[in-house]
Amino acid sequence: MSRPLSSSIKTIQRRLVWTLVKVFLIVTSLLIVVLMGSTLYELSTNTGRNPFYRSPSATILEAYYLGHGNWNGLDALFVTGPSGESRFTNMEWQRSILLDQNGNVVMYYGQAYPGVPVSSVAMPSQMNEMPLMVQGKMVGTLIQDNRDLPHPVRLAFDVLNPILWISLACAGITLLIGILLMRRIVNPLAAVIAGAESVSDGNFKTRIKMSKSHDDLASLIEHFNHMTETLEKNDNERRGLLADIAHELRTPLSVLRGRLEGIVDGVYAPNEVNIAQALEETYLLERLVEDLRLLTLAETRQLHFELKETDLVELLNKSQTLFEPQAAAKFASIVVETEEKEAIVLVDPQRFEQIVGNLIGNALRYAQNGGKITLKLQKLESATVVKVIDNGPGVPEAELPYIFDRFWRGEKSRARVSGGAGLGLAISKQLVEAQGGQISAANRPEGGLEVTVTLPTPATK
């Protein structure tokens, strides 16, 4: 059993939000790593060439030697002052050893030291030697313990530290704003995904609540709802079609089976009358199957049409002549009304004659004694209009939108007596539209039904 739509939406929302947060965190982390890496690389490659990247201790010592000409009185440099720069420099002294030009120790980890050979003191296992140059002459060597962070790295962290905190603060604010804004994207998208999952489970009644916005996601939801409405309608029509076909086939098959079983059992004599009644039911089945085949081909636009210039005045007169005997049997009349001597349209004459025949047959089916059927033709500027009008009972207004549906009947019992299967109008609609025309129906104020067929008039050469 599928989960409720609201539960699915909440699950998908959490999944989408977490995905977006992960992507955001990954991108932010990569940017920070790239920033720090590029800064460290720049500092490390420029150390020794640019005074800005050198240790400040080396610069101070070179300046001291330049001013004094020797290393005497070096203790004054190691006094810690109140400023941050002085404290920073003192940290440099605490991890440094100074040798003079002769290789004797002058300063040892922040304290002045008597000039003794370097071999007499303990040296760090990992160290970085930095020569001190004054006027192109080497005056000493600054040794720094590499077990601590080297100066370029500490300088990089000192430079990046405020940038990093500001970046993290901006990232947090951006993430918060993004989460609030994501509701406009995540919520509709989650609803569409959950709705699609529900439809894939066969629930065609799924609908998504429309938002007040008019963006692309709102348009997506609107189209999704339209799609589900169409799927639900098609599913209902399919179920109804199967039920209607079964209903239409059941009656003639039951009659045929009963007649044949009666002949086999000796209830009915195997004479011409009983066999003819059974044969009549096979004709009915054949006509029903052929109508269904024709309707299916017309709906899928697989029906072949031989379009040619056809005179509708002549075609209507021919249809009148063909149906006059059937109309006379019901004490009805068929009349052609037109002021045109000729009305040329581009249609398949055989198929259009079938359309007119279906419409006349439908009108005759409901014709009463003294009924009248009018075939009216009118030429307009860009179209030719054919109307089939009867003075029968008409169709209830609520049923008018459905009269061109398959197996539709105004009154099933009356249609069953007349032998109609409810496919004539549906076939007519498909045949008209396949030839570029339009068909509609409306009740007349004075009573009866008026079916209108509109065909485009071919351009004159």
C-alpha positions in Angstrom: 0.0 0.0 0.0 1.4 3.4 -0.9 2.1 6.0 1.8 -0.1 9.1 2.2 0.9 11.9 -0.2 1.7 14.3 2.7 4.1 11.8 4.3 5.9 11.3 1.0 6.2 15.0 0.5 7.8 15.5 3.9 10.2 12.7 3.3 11.3 14.0 0.0 11.5 17.6 1.4 14.0 16.4 4.0 16.0 14.5 1.4 16.2 17.4 -0.9 17.1 19.9 1.8 19.8 17.6 3.1 21.2 17.2 -0.4 21.3 20.9 -1.0 23.0 21.4 2.4 25.6 18.8 1.6 26.3 20.4 -1.7 26.6 23.8 -0.1 29.0 22.5 2.6 31.2 20.7 0.1 31.5 23.8 -2.2 32.3 26.0 0.8 34.9 23.6 2.2 36.5 23.3 -1.2 36.7 27.1 -1.6 38.3 27.4 1.9 40.8 24.7 1.1 41.7 26.2 -2.2 42.1 29.7 -0.6 44.4 28.4 2.1 46.4 26.2 -0.2 47.0 29.0 -2.7 48.0 31.4 0.1 50.4 28.9 1.6 51.9 28.2 -1.8 52.4 31.8 -2.5 54.0 32.5 0.8 56.3 29.5 0.7 57.5 30.2 -2.8 58.3 33.8 -2.1 60.0 33.3 1.3 63.5 34.7 1.1 62.9 36.8 -2.0 60.4 39.2 -0.6 61.1 40.9 2.7 57.3 40.8 3.5 57.5 37.0 3.5 60.7 36.7 5.5 60.7 36.3 9.3 60.5 39.7 11.0 63.3 38.6 13.3 65.8 38.3 10.4 64.9 41.8 9.3 65.3 43.2 12.8 68.6 41.5 13.3 70.0 42.8 10.0 68.9 46.3 10.9 70.5 46.1 14.3 73.8 45.0 12.8 73.7 47.7 10.2 73.2 50.3 13.0 75.8 49.0 15.5 78.3 47.3 13.3 78.4 44.3 15.6 76.2 42.1 17.9 77.1 43.8 21.2 74.1 44.9 23.4 71.7 42.5 21.7 69.8 42.1 25.0 67.8 45.2 24.2 66.0 43.5 21.4 64.6 40.8 23.7 62.7 43.1 26.0 58.9 42.5 25.6 56.8 45.6 25.1 53.1 46.2 25.5 52.4 46.1 21.7 51.2 43.1 19.8 54.1 43.4 17.4 56.6 43.2 20.3 54.9 40.1 21.7 54.9 38.5 18.3 58.6 39.2 17.9 59.4 37.8 21.3 57.7 34.6 20.3 60.1 34.5 17.3 63.1 34.9 19.7 61.9 32.0 21.9 62.3 29.6 19.0 65.5 31.1 17.4 69.3 30.8 17.6 71.6 33.5 16.3 75.2 32.7 15.1 77.7 35.3 14.1 79.7 35.3 11.0 82.3 33.0 12.6 79.7 30.4 13.6 79.7 31.3 17.3 76.4 31.5 19.3 75.3 35.1 20.0 71.6 34.5 21.0 70.1 31.2 22.2 66.3 30.9 22.4 65.7 34.5 23.3 68.6 35.2 25.5 72.0 36.8 24.8 74.7 34.2 24.9 78.5 34.5 25.1 80.3 33.8 21.9 80.9 30.0 22.2 81.2 27.5 19.3 78.0 26.1 18.1 79.2 22.6 18.9 79.0 23.4 22.6 75.2 24.0 22.7 72.3 21.7 21.9 70.8 22.3 18.5 67.3 21.4 17.4 66.8 18.3 15.3 64.7 20.1 12.7 65.8 23.6 11.9 65.7 26.3 9.2 68.8 28.3 8.5 68.4 31.9 7.3 71.5 33.9 6.3 71.7 37.5 7.5 73.1 39.9 4.9 74.2 43.5 5.4 75.6 45.5 2.4 76.1 42.2 0.5 78.2 40.7 3.4 77.0 37.8 5.5 77.1 38.9 9.1 75.4 35.9 10.8 72.9 33.1 10.5 69.4 32.9 12.1 68.4 29.3 13.0 64.7 28.6 13.7 63.2 25.5 15.2 61.0 23.9 12.6 59.1 21.8 15.1 57.0 24.9 15.5 55.0 26.3 12.6 57.4 28.0 10.2 56.9 31.7 9.6 55.2 31.5 6.2 52.6 29.1 7.6 52.0 31.2 10.7 51.8 34.3 8.5 49.3 32.6 6.3 47.2 31.7 9.3 47.4 35.2 10.7 46.3 36.6 7.3 43.6 34.0 6.7 42.2 33.7 10.2 39.9 36.8 10.0 39.0 36.0 6.4 38.2 32.4 7.5 35.9 33.6 10.3 34.2 36.2 8.1 33.7 33.5 5.4 32.2 31.1 7.8 29.9 33.7 9.2 28.8 34.7 5.6 28.4 31.0 4.8 26.2 30.5 7.8 24.0 33.5 6.9 23.9 32.5 3.3 22.9 28.9 4.3 20.1 30.3 6.6 18.8 32.5 3.8 19.2 29.7 1.3 17.1 27.3 3.5 14.4 29.9 3.8 14.4 30.5 0.0 14.6 26.8 -0.7 11.0 26.4 0.4 9.9 28.0 -2.8 11.9 25.4 -4.7 12.0 22.3 -2.5 8.4 22.2 -1.4 6.8 22.4 -4.9 9.5 20.0 -6.3 8.9 17.6 -3.4 5.1 17.7 -4.1 5.6 17.0 -7.8 8.0 14.0 -7.0 5.6 12.6 -4.4 2.7 13.1 -6.8 4.6 11.3 -9.6 5.3 8.4 -7.2 1.6 8.2 -6.4 0.6 8.3 -10.1 3.1 5.5 -10.8 1.3 3.4 -8.2 -1.9 3.8 -10.2 -3.6 6.6 -8.2 -4.8 8.9 -11.0 -6.8 11.0 -8.5 -3.6 12.6 -7.3 -3.7 16.4 -7.4 -1.1 18.9 -6.1 -2.2 22.0 -4.3 -1.5 25.1 -6.5 0.8 27.8 -5.1 0.1 31.5 -5.3 3.2 32.2 -7.3 3.3 32.3 -11.1 6.8 30.9 -11.7 8.0 27.9 -13.7 7.3 25.5 -10.7 3.7 26.7 -10.5 3.4 26.0 -14.2 4.9 22.6 -13.7 2.3 21.8 -11.0 -0.5 23.1 -13.2 0.7 20.8 -16.1 1.1 17.9 -13.7 -2.5 18.3 -12.4 -3.7 18.5 -16.0 -1.8 15.4 -16.8 -3.4 13.5 -13.9 -6.8 14.7 -14.9 -6.3 13.4 -18.4 -4.9 10.1 -17.1 -7.9 9.7 -14.8 -10.3 10.6 -17.6 -8.6 8.1 -20.0 -8.6 5.4 -17.4 -12.3 5.9 -16.7 -13.0 5.9 -20.5 -11.0 2.7 -20.9 -13.0 1.0 -18.1 -16.2 2.3 -19.5 -15.3 1.2 -23.0 -14.5 -2.3 -21.9 -17.8 -2.5 -20.0 -19.7 -1.0 -23.0 -18.1 -3.5 -25.5 -18.9 -6.4 -23.2 -22.5 -5.1 -22.9 -22.9 -4.7 -26.7 -21.4 -8.1 -27.4 -23.4 -10.0 -24.7 -26.8 -9.4 -26.2 -26.3 -10.7 -29.7 -24.1 -13.5 -28.5 -26.7 -14.6 -26.0 -29.4 -14.5 -28.7 -27.2 -16.4 -31.1 -26.2 -19.0 -28.5 -29.9 -19.5 -27.4 -31.1 -19.9 -31.0 -28.3 -22.4 -31.9 -28.7 -24.4 -28.7 -32.5 -24.5 -29.4 -31.8 -25.9 -32.9 -29.3 -28.5 -31.5 -31.7 -29.5 -28.7 -34.6 -29.8 -31.1 -36.5 -26.9 -29.6 -36.4 -25.0 -32.8 -36.6 -26.5 -36.2 -33.5 -26.1 -38.4 -35.4 -24.2 -41.0 -34.7 -21.0 -42.9 -36.5 -18.7 -40.4 -34.6 -19.8 -37.3 -31.3 -19.9 -39.1 -31.9 -16.4 -40.6 -32.5 -15.1 -37.1 -29.2 -16.5 -35.9 -27.5 -15.1 -39.0 -29.0 -11.6 -38.3 -27.2 -11.6 -34.9 -23.9 -12.4 -36.7 -24.5 -9.4 -39.0 -25.0 -7.3 -35.9 -21.7 -8.5 -34.3 -19.9 -8.0 -37.6 -21.2 -4.4 -37.9 -20.2 -3.7 -34.2 -16.7 -5.0 -34.7 -16.3 -3.1 -37.9 -17.5 0.1 -36.3 -15.0 -0.4 -33.5 -12.2 -1.0 -35.9 -13.1 2.1 -38.0 -13.3 4.2 -34.8 -9.9 3.0 -33.6 -8.2 3.7 -36.9 -9.8 7.2 -37.1 -8.8 8.1 -33.5 -5.2 7.0 -34.1 -5.1 8.8 -37.5 -4.3 5.6 -39.3 -7.4 5.7 -41.6 -6.6 6.3 -45.2 -8.4 9.2 -46.9 -8.6 9.9 -50.6 -9.1 13.6 -50.6 -10.6 15.1 -53.7 -12.7 18.1 -54.7 -16.3 17.0 -53.9 -19.6 18.8 -54.6 -21.5 18.6 -51.3 -24.8 19.7 -52.9 -24.7 16.6 -55.1 -23.6 14.4 -52.1 -26.5 15.6 -50.0 -29.1 15.0 -52.7 -27.6 11.5 -53.1 -27.9 10.8 -49.4 -31.5 12.1 -49.4 -32.4 9.6 -52.1 -30.7 6.7 -50.3 -32.5 7.3 -47.0 -36.0 8.2 -48.3 -37.3 4.6 -48.1 -36.1 4.3 -44.5 -37.7 7.7 -43.7 -40.9 6.8 -45.4 -41.1 3.6 -43.3 -41.2 5.9 -40.2 -43.6 8.4 -41.9 -40.8 11.0 -41.9 -39.4 13.2 -44.6 -35.9 14.3 -45.6 -35.4 17.7 -47.2 -32.3 19.4 -48.7 -32.2 23.2 -48.2 -29.6 25.3 -49.9 -29.3 28.3 -52.2 -26.1 27.0 -53.7 -25.9 25.1 -57.0 -22.5 23.8 -56.2 -20.3 23.6 -53.0 -16.8 22.3 -53.7 -14.8 21.1 -50.7 -11.7 18.9 -50.4 -12.8 15.7 -48.7 -13.0 11.9 -49.1 -16.4 11.6 -50.8 -17.0 8.0 -49.5 -16.1 9.0 -45.9 -18.1 12.2 -45.9 -21.1 10.3 -47.3 -20.7 7.9 -44.3 -20.7 11.0 -42.0 -23.9 12.3 -43.5 -25.4 8.8 -43.4 -24.6 8.4 -39.7 -26.1 11.8 -38.9 -29.3 11.1 -40.9 -29.5 7.6 -39.3 -29.2 9.0 -35.8 -31.9 11.6 -36.6 -34.2 8.9 -38.0 -33.6 6.7 -34.9 -35.5 9.3 -32.8 -37.9 10.5 -35.5 -41.5 10.2 -34.7 -44.5 9.9 -37.1 -44.5 13.0 -39.2 -40.9 13.8 -38.4 -38.8 16.0 -40.6 -35.1 15.9 -41.2 -33.5 18.9 -42.9 -30.1 18.8 -44.7 -29.0 22.4 -44.8 -26.0 23.7 -46.7 -24.5 27.2 -46.5 -21.3 28.6 -48.0 -19.4 31.1 -46.0 -16.3 33.1 -46.9 -13.8 30.6 -45.8 -15.9 27.5 -44.9 -18.8 25.4 -45.9 -21.4 24.5 -43.3 -23.6 21.4 -43.4 -26.4 21.0 -40.8 -28.5 18.0 -40.1 -31.6 19.2 -38.3 -34.4 17.1 -36.9 -37.6 17.9 -34.9 -37.3 15.1 -32.5 -37.1 15.3 -28.7 -33.6 16.7 -28.7 -30.9 15.9 -26.1 -30.8 17.0 -22.4 -28.4 19.9 -22.0 -26.3 18.0 -19.5 -25.7 15.3 -22.1 -24.8 17.5 -25.0 -21.0 17.5 -24.2 -21.0 13.7 -24.4 -23.0 12.8 -27.4 -19.9 12.3 -29.5 -18.4 9.8 -27.0 -18.3 6.1 -27.8 -21.4 4.1 -26.8 -23.3 7.2 -25.7 -27.1 7.0 -25.9 -29.7 9.4 -24.7 -32.0 6.5 -23.8 -30.4 3.1 -23.8 -33.7 1.2 -24.1 -34.9 3.1 -27.1 -31.4 2.8 -28.8 -31.5 -0.9 -28.2 -34.8 -1.3 -29.9 -33.5 0.5 -33.0 -30.3 -1.5 -33.0 -27.9 1.4 -32.4 -24.6 0.8 -30.6 -23.8 4.4 -29.9 -20.8 4.6 -32.2 -22.2 6.5 -35.1 -21.7 10.0 -33.8 -18.3 9.1 -32.4 -17.2 7.8 -35.8 -18.6 10.9 -37.5 -16.6 13.2 -35.2 -13.3 11.4 -35.8 -13.9 11.3 -39.6 -14.8 15.0 -39.7 -11.7 16.1 -37.6 -9.4 13.8 -39.6 -10.4 15.8 -42.7 -9.7 19.1 -41.1 -13.3 19.9 -40.2 -15.2 20.5 -37.0 -18.5 19.1 -35.7 -20.8 20.3 -32.9 -24.4 19.7 -31.7 -27.0 22.0 -30.1 -30.6 21.8 -29.2 -33.0 24.0 -31.2 -35.3 26.4 -29.4 -38.3 25.0 -31.2 -37.3 21.5 -30.4 -35.0 18.9 -32.0 -31.3 18.5 -32.4 -29.0 20.4 -34.8 -25.7 18.9 -35.8 -23.3 21.2 -37.6 -20.3 20.1 -39.7 -17.9 22.9 -40.8 -15.4 22.2 -43.5 -12.7 24.6 -44.8 -13.3 25.9 -48.3 -10.3 25.1 -50.6 -8.4 28.0 -51.9 -9.2 28.9 -55.5 -6.5 28.5 -58.1 
